[in-house]
Amino acid sequence: MNNSGDYIIIKAIEDGVNVIGLTRGSDTKFHHNEKLDKGEVMIAQFTEHTSAIKVRGEAKIYTSVAELNSETHK
């Protein structure tokens, strides 16, 4: 098992930001869900099981290649 995948940092700008981990493989599935409140920070890692991370809500996202903001979809 290789656990040396890239990390990302997600900081919630509003209450109720959802961070959703998605699996690898022929069928992409949700495998983890966290809800962050304003000011909370989550550090997540891509692993052999996590191929994508979805952020829903207003948050700052920091990666090794970029800093970006997600937006609230209304």
Buried (B, 14 or more C-beta within 10 A) or exposed (E): EEEEBEEBBBBBBEEEBBBBBBBBEEEEEEEEEEBBEBEBEBEBEBBEBBBEBEBBBBBBBBBEEEEEEBEEEE
